[in-house]
Amino acid sequence: MPLNRRRFIIRSGASAAVASAGPMAAQLREPLASILTLAMRAPSGHNTQPWTVRVEGREHWIVGIEKSRRLPAVDPTARETCLSLGAFLENLILAAAHHGYGVDYRVIAVSPADADILDLRFRKTNPSVQNLQRIQLRRTVRNGLLNEELKPADLKQVTAYGEGLHYFPKGSAAAKYLAEGTVEANRKQAYREPAEEELADWIRWSAGDAAKHGNGLTPASMEIEGISGWYVSHFFDRSSVLSKSFRDTTIKQVIERVAQGSGWLVLSSADGAVSTLIETGRKMERMWLGLRELKIAIHPMTQMLEEAPWREQVAGHLVPGRAPQFLLRTGYLRSYPGPASVRMPPEKIVRFS
């Protein structure tokens, strides 16, 4: 992220960040516009930001999924999309509490692939101060994870968010299984044409392309920095992603990355119902938002849950009787970098009934 933008985010806070919302802010009264801006800082696959908001009334929203921002090649059932919607919801609830709103919601979707997922209503309540900077600064970190096992006190804090969070330290049989399986699942996915074509569609190599779309993966968010970052931003395009050299480099990077870190966090659920996926996504975001102060990074590496035969086998190896939803490589950092992913303006996802 350019330094001037990073300073803007940290200095200005949630309300000032909404100044970029333009005409939407005039229709969606404050503080709801600020709340939405923070909700949109949630993570999503390839940073597609798939959420939609239909404003039914002053304090009544229908939250759903935009079909064009789904990932059918790697997430055909929209499982990951619903998990990201849960993270969006968690950010929204925290931001709403800070601004003096409670949030009542119910799942209205029958299938994860439905366009409308949540019926959401705000109600005035007493403000509850939240650390909103955690939402603004959350990021994925891919490189530089230290090979130091998580300290017991830190592990207790990381796994204190309820049932389904499991830690497999580096060197354990489960961690070795995850590292090896992640490499092989990435190898398969890199040479599965629909998956690689889909990835190519969501990489924004140039600054102009990133600014135009406001979503997707950029060299900065993929941690391609320095001369390499300059080179790819000027000379790479969609066809570069489909080249053999790019695919082979991807696999090489995965091999290097799974050798780094403290081990793996696996977040599982009792089933794959829409409501369960939403709550699991909320839980993941709650955990993630508390990691920066501990200098702990997580890098979601979901390919084993996306590719056969691993997706059918992984539960039995790790959490029998439960459904793994997140496979997270984790580890300490010497220093935590600032946020790097681009974001769409809120008016891109909002429409009014």
C-alpha positions as CSV (number, residue, x, y, z in Angstrom):
1,M,0.0,0.0,0.0
2,P,1.4,3.5,-0.8
3,L,2.6,5.3,2.3
4,N,0.3,8.2,1.9
5,R,-2.8,6.0,1.8
6,R,-1.6,4.0,4.8
7,R,-1.2,7.2,6.8
8,F,-4.6,8.3,5.7
9,I,-6.3,5.2,7.0
10,I,-4.5,5.2,10.3
11,R,-4.8,8.9,10.9
12,S,-8.4,9.4,9.7
13,G,-10.3,6.5,11.2
14,A,-13.5,4.9,10.1
15,S,-15.6,8.0,9.6
16,A,-13.1,9.9,7.5
17,A,-12.5,6.9,5.3
18,V,-16.1,7.1,4.2
19,A,-15.5,10.5,2.6
20,S,-14.5,8.5,-0.5
21,A,-18.0,6.9,-0.6
22,G,-19.3,9.8,-2.8
23,P,-23.0,9.8,-3.7
24,M,-23.7,6.6,-1.6
25,A,-22.9,8.4,1.6
26,A,-25.5,11.0,0.8
27,Q,-28.2,8.3,0.6
28,L,-27.0,6.0,3.3
29,R,-26.9,8.2,6.4
30,E,-24.1,8.1,8.9
31,P,-23.0,6.2,10.8
32,L,-24.3,3.4,8.6
33,A,-22.0,4.4,5.7
34,S,-19.0,4.2,8.0
35,I,-20.1,0.8,9.3
36,L,-20.4,-0.5,5.8
37,T,-17.0,0.8,4.8
38,L,-15.4,-1.2,7.7
39,A,-17.5,-4.3,7.0
40,M,-15.9,-4.3,3.5
41,R,-12.4,-4.7,4.9
42,A,-13.2,-8.4,5.4
43,P,-11.1,-11.0,3.6
44,S,-12.4,-12.9,0.5
45,G,-11.0,-15.4,-2.0
46,H,-8.8,-13.5,-4.6
47,N,-10.1,-10.4,-2.9
48,T,-13.3,-10.4,-5.0
49,Q,-15.3,-8.7,-2.3
50,P,-18.4,-10.6,-3.3
51,W,-20.9,-8.9,-0.9
52,T,-24.0,-7.0,-1.9
53,V,-26.2,-4.7,0.2
54,R,-29.8,-3.9,-0.7
55,V,-31.2,-1.1,1.5
56,E,-34.8,-1.9,2.2
57,G,-35.3,0.8,4.8
58,R,-33.4,3.3,6.9
59,E,-32.1,0.5,9.2
60,H,-33.0,-2.6,7.2
61,W,-30.6,-4.3,4.8
62,I,-30.6,-7.5,2.7
63,V,-27.0,-8.7,2.5
64,G,-26.1,-11.1,-0.3
65,I,-23.6,-12.3,-2.9
66,E,-22.9,-10.9,-6.4
67,K,-22.7,-13.8,-8.8
68,S,-20.1,-12.1,-11.0
69,R,-17.7,-11.9,-8.0
70,R,-17.9,-15.5,-7.0
71,L,-15.2,-18.1,-7.8
72,P,-16.9,-21.1,-9.5
73,A,-13.7,-22.8,-10.5
74,V,-12.3,-23.1,-7.0
75,D,-15.5,-22.6,-4.9
76,P,-18.3,-24.1,-6.9
77,T,-20.6,-24.6,-3.9
78,A,-20.0,-21.0,-2.6
79,R,-18.7,-22.5,0.7
80,E,-15.8,-20.0,0.8
81,T,-18.0,-17.2,-0.3
82,C,-20.4,-17.7,2.7
83,L,-17.4,-17.9,5.0
84,S,-16.2,-14.5,3.7
85,L,-19.7,-13.2,4.2
86,G,-19.4,-14.2,7.8
87,A,-16.2,-12.2,8.2
88,F,-18.0,-9.2,6.6
89,L,-20.8,-9.6,9.1
90,E,-18.4,-9.8,12.0
91,N,-16.8,-6.5,11.0
92,L,-20.2,-4.9,10.5
93,I,-21.4,-6.0,14.0
94,L,-18.2,-4.7,15.7
95,A,-18.4,-1.4,13.8
96,A,-22.1,-1.0,14.5
97,A,-21.5,-1.6,18.3
98,H,-18.9,1.1,18.3
99,H,-21.4,3.6,16.7
100,G,-24.3,2.6,19.1
101,Y,-26.2,0.1,17.0
102,G,-27.1,-3.5,17.7
103,V,-27.6,-5.9,14.8
104,D,-30.3,-8.5,14.5
105,Y,-29.9,-10.8,11.6
106,R,-31.3,-14.1,10.2
107,V,-30.3,-16.3,7.4
108,I,-32.8,-16.3,4.6
109,A,-30.8,-18.3,2.0
110,V,-31.6,-22.0,1.4
111,S,-28.4,-22.6,-0.5
112,P,-25.0,-20.9,-0.2
113,A,-25.4,-20.0,-3.9
114,D,-28.5,-17.9,-3.3
115,A,-28.2,-14.2,-4.1
116,D,-29.8,-13.0,-0.8
117,I,-28.2,-14.5,2.3
118,L,-29.0,-12.3,5.3
119,D,-31.9,-10.2,6.5
120,L,-30.2,-7.6,8.7
121,R,-31.8,-4.9,10.9
122,F,-30.1,-2.2,13.0
123,R,-31.4,-1.0,16.4
124,K,-30.1,1.9,18.5
125,T,-28.3,0.9,21.6
126,N,-25.5,2.3,23.9
127,P,-22.2,2.6,22.1
128,S,-19.6,0.0,22.9
129,V,-16.1,1.2,22.1
130,Q,-14.3,-1.2,19.7
131,N,-10.7,-1.1,18.4
132,L,-11.7,-0.3,14.8
133,Q,-8.1,0.0,13.7
134,R,-7.8,-3.7,14.0
135,I,-10.3,-4.0,11.1
136,Q,-8.5,-1.4,9.0
137,L,-5.0,-3.0,9.6
138,R,-5.9,-6.7,9.2
139,R,-4.0,-8.4,6.4
140,T,-2.8,-11.7,5.0
141,V,1.0,-12.2,5.3
142,R,2.6,-14.8,3.1
143,N,6.3,-14.4,3.7
144,G,8.6,-14.1,6.6
145,L,6.8,-16.3,9.2
146,L,9.3,-17.4,11.9
147,N,9.8,-21.1,12.8
148,E,9.1,-20.5,16.4
149,E,6.3,-22.5,18.1
150,L,3.4,-20.5,19.4
151,K,3.8,-19.6,23.1
152,P,1.3,-21.2,25.4
153,A,-0.2,-17.9,26.5
154,D,-0.6,-16.7,22.9
155,L,-2.0,-20.0,21.8
156,K,-4.6,-19.8,24.6
157,Q,-5.6,-16.4,23.3
158,V,-5.7,-17.5,19.7
159,T,-7.9,-20.5,20.3
160,A,-10.2,-18.9,22.8
161,Y,-12.9,-18.2,20.3
162,G,-14.9,-21.4,20.8
163,E,-15.2,-24.9,19.6
164,G,-13.5,-25.9,16.3
165,L,-10.1,-24.1,16.5
166,H,-7.2,-26.6,16.4
167,Y,-3.5,-25.9,16.4
168,F,-1.0,-28.4,14.8
169,P,2.6,-27.3,15.6
170,K,5.3,-27.6,13.1
171,G,6.8,-31.1,13.1
172,S,3.6,-32.8,14.1
173,A,2.2,-35.5,11.9
174,A,-0.8,-33.3,11.1
175,A,1.4,-30.3,10.2
176,K,3.5,-32.4,7.9
177,Y,0.3,-33.8,6.2
178,L,-1.0,-30.2,5.7
179,A,2.3,-29.0,4.3
180,E,2.7,-31.9,1.9
181,G,-0.9,-31.8,0.8
182,T,-0.9,-28.1,0.3
183,V,2.0,-28.4,-2.1
184,E,0.4,-31.2,-4.1
185,A,-3.0,-29.5,-4.1
186,N,-1.4,-26.3,-5.4
187,R,0.4,-28.2,-8.0
188,K,-2.8,-29.7,-9.2
189,Q,-4.7,-26.4,-9.1
190,A,-2.0,-24.5,-10.9
191,Y,-2.4,-26.9,-13.9
192,R,-6.2,-27.1,-13.7
193,E,-7.1,-24.7,-16.5
194,P,-10.4,-23.3,-15.1
195,A,-8.8,-22.6,-11.8
196,E,-5.8,-20.8,-13.3
197,E,-8.0,-18.9,-15.8
198,E,-10.0,-17.7,-12.9
199,L,-6.9,-16.6,-11.0
200,A,-5.7,-14.7,-14.1
201,D,-9.1,-12.9,-14.2
202,W,-8.6,-11.5,-10.7
203,I,-4.9,-10.3,-10.7
204,R,-4.6,-6.6,-11.2
205,W,-1.0,-6.2,-12.3
206,S,-1.0,-2.4,-13.0
207,A,-1.9,0.4,-10.6
208,G,-4.4,1.6,-13.2
209,D,-6.2,-1.7,-13.3
210,A,-6.2,-2.0,-9.5
211,A,-7.7,1.5,-9.2
212,K,-10.3,0.8,-11.9
213,H,-11.6,-2.4,-10.3
214,G,-10.9,-1.8,-6.6
215,N,-10.7,-5.5,-6.0
216,G,-8.6,-8.5,-6.9
217,L,-4.9,-9.4,-6.2
218,T,-2.2,-6.8,-6.7
219,P,1.6,-7.3,-6.7
220,A,1.7,-5.6,-3.3
221,S,-0.9,-8.0,-1.8
222,M,0.9,-11.0,-3.3
223,E,4.1,-9.6,-1.7
224,I,5.9,-9.1,-5.0
225,E,8.1,-6.2,-4.0
226,G,11.0,-4.1,-5.1
227,I,12.4,-4.5,-8.6
228,S,10.2,-7.6,-9.1
229,G,7.1,-5.7,-8.2
230,W,7.9,-2.9,-10.6
231,Y,8.7,-5.4,-13.4
232,V,5.5,-7.4,-13.1
233,S,3.3,-4.3,-12.8
234,H,4.7,-3.0,-16.1
235,F,5.2,-6.2,-18.1
236,F,2.9,-8.9,-16.8
237,D,-0.7,-9.4,-18.0
238,R,-3.4,-12.0,-17.9
239,S,-1.5,-14.3,-20.3
240,S,1.5,-14.3,-17.9
241,V,-0.5,-16.1,-15.3
242,L,-1.2,-18.9,-17.8
243,S,2.4,-19.5,-18.7
244,K,4.3,-22.5,-17.5
245,S,7.0,-20.4,-15.8
246,F,4.3,-18.6,-13.7
247,R,2.7,-21.8,-12.6
248,D,6.1,-23.4,-11.8
249,T,7.1,-20.3,-9.8
250,T,3.9,-20.5,-7.9
251,I,4.5,-24.1,-6.8
252,K,8.1,-23.2,-5.9
253,Q,6.8,-20.4,-3.6
254,V,4.3,-22.7,-2.0
255,I,7.1,-25.2,-1.2
256,E,9.1,-22.3,0.4
257,R,6.2,-21.0,2.3
258,V,5.0,-24.2,3.9
259,A,8.5,-24.6,5.3
260,Q,8.0,-21.4,7.3
261,G,6.0,-20.7,10.4
262,S,4.9,-22.2,13.7
263,G,2.5,-24.7,12.3
264,W,-1.2,-24.7,11.2
265,L,-4.5,-23.5,12.6
266,V,-7.5,-25.4,11.4
267,L,-11.0,-24.0,11.9
268,S,-13.7,-26.6,11.6
269,S,-17.5,-26.6,11.9
270,A,-20.2,-29.2,12.8
271,D,-21.7,-29.1,9.3
272,G,-21.8,-27.1,6.1
273,A,-25.2,-25.3,6.5
274,V,-25.4,-21.7,5.4
275,S,-25.9,-20.5,8.9
276,T,-23.0,-22.6,10.2
277,L,-20.7,-21.2,7.5
278,I,-21.7,-17.6,8.4
279,E,-20.9,-18.2,12.1
280,T,-17.6,-19.9,11.3
281,G,-16.6,-16.9,9.1
282,R,-17.4,-14.6,12.0
283,K,-15.3,-16.7,14.4
284,M,-12.4,-16.7,12.0
285,E,-12.5,-12.9,11.7
286,R,-12.7,-12.4,15.5
287,M,-9.6,-14.5,15.8
288,W,-7.8,-12.8,13.0
289,L,-8.4,-9.3,14.3
290,G,-6.7,-10.1,17.6
291,L,-3.5,-11.4,16.0
292,R,-1.6,-8.2,15.1
293,E,-0.9,-7.3,18.7
294,L,0.7,-10.7,19.2
295,K,2.7,-10.4,16.0
296,I,1.1,-13.6,14.7
297,A,0.3,-13.9,11.0
298,I,-2.0,-16.2,9.3
299,H,-1.9,-17.2,5.6
300,P,-5.1,-19.0,4.4
301,M,-4.0,-21.9,2.2
302,T,-7.3,-23.5,1.1
303,Q,-6.3,-25.6,-1.9
304,M,-6.7,-28.9,-0.1
305,L,-10.3,-28.0,0.5
306,E,-10.8,-27.1,-3.1
307,E,-9.1,-30.1,-4.9
308,A,-9.8,-33.8,-5.0
309,P,-8.8,-36.1,-3.4
310,W,-7.8,-34.0,-0.4
311,R,-11.1,-32.3,0.1
312,E,-12.7,-35.7,0.7
313,Q,-9.9,-36.9,3.0
314,V,-8.7,-34.0,5.0
315,A,-11.3,-34.2,7.8
316,G,-10.4,-37.7,8.6
317,H,-6.7,-36.8,9.0
318,L,-7.3,-33.8,11.1
319,V,-10.7,-33.4,12.8
320,P,-12.8,-36.6,12.5
321,G,-16.6,-35.9,12.6
322,R,-16.2,-32.2,11.8
323,A,-15.9,-30.2,8.5
324,P,-12.6,-28.2,8.1
325,Q,-13.4,-24.8,6.8
326,F,-10.1,-22.9,7.1
327,L,-6.5,-24.2,6.8
328,L,-4.3,-21.4,8.1
329,R,-0.5,-21.4,8.1
330,T,0.6,-19.4,11.1
331,G,3.7,-18.0,12.7
332,Y,5.3,-15.0,14.4
333,L,6.6,-12.0,12.5
334,R,9.5,-9.7,13.4
335,S,7.4,-6.8,12.4
336,Y,3.8,-6.6,11.0
337,P,3.3,-4.9,7.6
338,G,0.5,-2.5,6.9
339,P,-2.6,-3.4,4.8
340,A,-1.9,-4.0,1.1
341,S,-5.2,-5.0,-0.6
342,V,-7.3,-2.7,-2.6
343,R,-11.0,-2.0,-1.8
344,M,-14.0,-1.0,-3.8
345,P,-15.9,2.1,-2.8
346,P,-19.1,1.1,-0.9
347,E,-21.4,2.4,-3.7
348,K,-20.2,-0.5,-5.8
349,I,-22.1,-3.0,-3.6
350,V,-25.1,-1.0,-2.5
351,R,-28.4,-0.5,-4.1
352,F,-31.7,1.0,-2.8
353,S,-35.1,-0.6,-3.0
